[in-house]
Amino acid sequence: MSRALRCSRILSQRSCTKTLKRHNHHKPTLQQSQTSLTLTWPEPTKTPSKFHYTWLRDNCQCPQCIHPSNRQKLHSSGDISSSAHPDSIELLDNPSGKQLKIVWPESSMRPPRPGVIGAGRQIGKHTSTYDLAWLDYRSYSKSHMQARYAALEPTMWNQSSYGKARKDVTYDDVMNQSDPTGFRSALEQLSHYGLCFIKGVPTNDRQVEELAKRFGCIRETFYGTSWDVKSVPEAKNIAYTSLPLGLHMDLLYFEAPPGLQFLHCLRNTVKGGHSIFVDSYRAIQHLKTHHPKDFETLTRVPVTFHYQNDNHHFHFRRPTIIPNDLNEYWQVYYAPPFQGPMECEEGDVEAFYEAFRRFSDLMNDPELVYTTLLGEGDCVVFANRRVLHGRTEFDAGSGERHLKGTYVDWDDFKDRARVYGVGKVRV
């Protein structure tokens, strides 16, 4: 039989706090106030989790609120009454797991509004049951979010540490549908380091597309579904020359640049032409710790990125570093070859150039630059908004250097990583 700690008295509208006693150390303590409840977890290392009644009503997981087959929400957050308040609350200790049960009055949802289509109006009282494990995972207290995302923190690296950690996978193992070990290894490398090398990829012209489809849908651009990287006359991109190609990221003049890039080596017989990679997170970590004003400047002042060539004109402005709401797990935008004239506040110009110089110096520090030579059949895959890439100069007359590239969106990668149970991917 299930056991319950029942609080059946209708809560008054004045602020009040009640504690439901635990009968064993496995149950949390529940406190109620006028607008929220707080669960104090039995684990001493966990801080209490506060859940507002509006949040709880909005996130009911029952079939009336979440469609049972497609798992899509059947109401809007705007349908929740600002005065949503439980009629009763129970802590349940069922054989299937510990749960929180709340009975809501009809007034917890707003009445129908004229002209609003699809409003999730529900008639009568409503019962919501939440697994405590689900609430624990979804807790939005700052300490819980920090702890949750700390477990997903990427592994920052430099030349030395990545050289020791690098773990190549083979094309056959990545493509093996019956045994996902190799594919999961590639996902883990990308999740941790933002960089992975795949060996033994057949040197067919469009084989990189078949490989990329294992990770998600190909992101087609004005370059096509895939594109060639080799030295050509009258090149429309500096990558299509034999000149040294400095550290950069691709397509930052797009509103949504692709998140994952593939470069497959078809032939490489030239002198020079080494590939270089840098973990921008490592440079940002140093910048944020030792030069916080420069970090703040680069998170605030927009940079103009543009491409105007071959009957195309792209233009977008964004800061160099965009942190998330916890001020970490950055999106980075660094592409000097595609920077246009600055368009920012007059008072920010000098501060920006000072901060950008320091950031550029950090990323070009030889201790951070990982250098490798791609051979025929090698494919490098990297996170385009974290890992910078470039190339040393090569002698175009000494042989042939031909890479084939394509893109996949980062959302597709995260989808695959979650499905295959790979950690360190922000949820």
Buried (B, 14 or more C-beta within 10 A) or exposed (E): EEEBBEBEEEBEEEEEEEEBEBEEEEBBBBBBBEBBBBBBBEEEEBBBBBBBBBBBBBBBEEEBBBEEEEEEBBBEEEBBBEEBBBBBBBBBBBEEEBBBBBBBBBEBBBEEEEEEEEBBBBEEEBEBBBBBEBBBEBBEBEEBEEBBBEEEBBBBBBBEBBEEEBEEBBBEBBBBEEEBEBBBBBBBBBBBBBBBBBBBBEBEEEBBBBBBBBBBEBBEBEBEBBBBBBBEEEEEBBBBBBBBBBBBBBBBBBEEBBBBBBBBBBBBEBEBBEBBBBBBBBBBBBBBEEBEEBBBBBBBBBBBBBBEEEEEEBEBBBBBBBBEEEEBBBBBBBBEBBBBEBEBEEEBEEBBEBBBEBBBEBBBBEEBBBBBEBEEBBBBBBBBBBBBBBBBBBEBEEEEBBBBBBBBBBEBBBBBBEEEEBEBBBE
